């Protein structure tokens, strides 16, 4: 366990986190506050704030091994050196290697030039973000998207009276019921974050307005049939 120097990561950290993120070059989807907050039950993060940068510490939780997240803020070589020099003894004292996760490629040179450490950089494409062309998604051109166009045409034929609307906080109970019904249909334990995103979705919907989220819902015959956040 990390000592009481660090407090548990929660909604009260949102403004500080977002302030530092605006000064960061990170473009990772996982680096958004919403992603960090909603998946936090699986990591049990605590907060560290050093060298004018904000980062999180975890013993690994259910997903991985002990680590710290990439410090967000005006990170430069001197700030990273200071942070690593401060945190390395904490990890060594627990017998853990110091791992830093969620590092954008633009920050790799800073890690390569750390003084006094042997740095090993690992890349796993499994955890890369998906990047899509907005125009391609809007138009679905050519034969590569033939199946998707057919899927949409079938939906429009079968549900011509469907309704689309922006996701609202009031939709939360129905949305969670929909996720729970999907879990039941698939035989998935909703409470197990290794196989279900029910709990992260629940965390987002319960604080929908505080997090300033956006999304959409599709209703068929008045019933919520799909949603996105």
Secondary structure, 3 states (H helix, E strand, C coil): CCCCCCCECCHHHHHHHHHHHHCCCCCCHHHCHHHHHHCHHHCCCEEEEECCEEEEEECCCCCCCCEEECCEECCCHHHHHHHHHHHHHHHHHCCCCCCEECCCHHHHHHHHCCCCCCCCCCCCHHHCCCCCCHHHHHHCCCHHHHHHHHHHHHHHHHCCCCEEEECCHHHHHHHHHHHHHHHHHHCCCCCCCCCCCHHHHHHHHHCHHHHCCCCEEEEECCEEEEEEC
